[in-house]
Amino acid sequence: GAGVSQTPSNKVTEKGKYVELRCDPISGHTALYWYRQSLGQGPEFLIYFQGTGAADDSGLPNDRFFAVRPEGSVSTLKIQRTERGDSAVYLCASSPREGSSYNEQFFGPGTRLTVL
Amino acid sequence: DQQVKQNSPSLSVQEGRISILNCDYTNSMFDYFLWYKKYPAEGPTFLISISSIKDKNEDGRFTVFLNKSAKHLSLHIVPSQPGDSAVYFCAASGFNAGNNRKLIWGLGTSLAVNP
């Protein structure tokens, strides 16, 4: 498939545990975004990568959340000491050019995280 | 503070008729607007976009209208088809620090097209 893929599709964990969510963007896309969608809400921005660097992490809710993109392709969103309020669908999107250009973002199917 | 507002959580339309989905925004720095369609258990799918230098963009059955003075945009689907039934999100972006075009989203409108 040529689209954005995310793994796992579902993740159930216990409060206090550590989780990693993976995103494989469309090949060649330089920009990568993470969003979080809670029930009944629109997606909320978390972090943006341009290449390997996190150009904007202003949406990360607190220091339990961290994301990396070491080789400028795959990205991993990491959540430490999970809380029940972290339960949501985590969406990843990529776009083909620098963020300053007008272009759409292509989304993966999301990872549904449930913290018990 | 919701910068992008979709005030109708749901809309029901008869097949073949026009569907009109509305969106309002508050931030005058937004210069690019997008509509996404979302089916259950799938990520949002890009539908159509418009930049602030235009007031209309058309793609097949889908047309987006932008009224900058009113900070309002709308998506028209004509004719509506049962397969159009989904949640439609309005999103906006503006160029900001870090070369970032992060999207600011509305809450979505659930469209049901009845056969």
Interface residues (C-beta under 8 A of the other chain):
Chain A: V4 Q6 A31 Y33 Y35 G40 Q41 G42 P43 E44 F45 Y48 Q50 A55 D56 G59 L91 A93 S95 E98 G99 S100 S101 Y102 N103 E104 Q105 F106 F107 G108 P109 G110
Chain B: V4 Y32 L34 Y36 A41 E42 G43 P44 T45 F46 S49 S51 F89 A91 F95 A97 G98 N99 N100 R101 K102 L103 I104 W105 G106 L107 G108
